[in-house]
Amino acid sequence: MRPFKRRKRGGVYAVFEAAEAHLLVNLLGQLVELLRDRNGEDESAPDPLFAQLGMGGSHVPPDDPVLQRLLPDGYTDDLDASGDFRRYTERALSETKVANARTVIASLVEGGLDPADVETNDAKVEVELDAAAVQAWLRSLTDIRLSVAVRLGIESDEDLVAVADSDDETVVVMSDIYDWLGYVQETLVQSLG
């Protein structure tokens, strides 16, 4: 990847290897699927007014630790208030996260990525982002990094070191992906300064 840079005429751009762009699409696809699984059809009939306003999600916290991190409780000391808060806000928050992920995927496709061609090749994917797309990228990169961190058990700097020093090859690969996502996010932030 060539890091994000600011364009003189406005916006920012970066160039990704096709394999890197496919990795991002894959991770974003998993994130979208996880959020959609959470916000599928309600078990009980939703309140019609809440449905019109985009509210009416579950009042019960998710079981999946990644979703617990992405969709945290609003109140840690009051379960009823937290349930009400979740019921009124979770669906909209999930839909925003999905929309951000779609924006990132769309910018990769517009930059030359062929999602159907998963073979590693020498193709380059150049993304150009306006202010709104930058925000979607920043938020989606944060969501992906949080998801990977939860799956790896990273909660502190010590955990990060332990993961990097793991003997498990899968853990090492995921740790490398976590670090790379941090690099992508860092270059994007620096390009805005």
Beta strands, then each sheet from edge to edge (+ up, - down):
strand 1: 2-6
strand 2: 12-17
strand 3: 124-129
sheet 1: 1+ 2- 3+
end
